[in-house]
Amino acid sequence: MFYYEIIFMIHPEYSEKVTSIINSYTEFIINENGKIYRSENWGRRQLAYTINKLHKAHYFLMNIKAKKSTVADLEKKIRFNDAIIRSLILKVKNSITIESPMLKNKEKNLIVSEQKKLNT
């Protein structure tokens, strides 16, 4: 078994179905005897450049341990899902369990915006 980092972007029209999409991939990994070390929902974010005339997408990150065949099947599932506009699967050396910098920045921005609201 190997360690992988998976990032995918979900079409903004499917924002209400994000949890069901994520749950289906999570269940698939667990049913194939994989292990999920980190699962982060980054929310809806601005794209760096337009993709299929879209300016925003819903981002999701996973760090898993799974067999090559499981990851290959997962890649097929992601590729043929119309809700996923981009994805990236990377093989990494170790399991990553710490919070990502993207999530830390998101939380930091939420705290700053809440402080601004209190000060006004």
C-alpha positions, 0 to 999 in steps of 0.5 A: 500500500502507498500514500496518496494526496488527492485534490479535486474541484467540484463544479459550483452547480453541485455545491449542495451535493458535495457531501454525498460526492465526498462520502461516496469516495470515502466509502469506496476507499474504506471498502477497498481496505484503504485508510484516510488520514486527512480529509479537508473541505476547503469550500467554494473558492475563486479559480486562478483562471477560468475553466469551462467558463467557470470562475469558482469551484468547490475544493476538497483534499484527501490524504489516504493509504491505499493499493495501486488498484484502488487508486486507479479505480478511484481515478476512473470514478473521478474522471467520469464524474461530471461534477468534478472539473479538475483533479490531481492524485499525487503519490507521497512518501508519508501519511500527512495528518496535519492541517493544510496551510489552505485550511489554516488560512481559511480559519485565519480569514474567518477569525479576522472577518469576525473581529472586524464585525465586532469592531464595527 
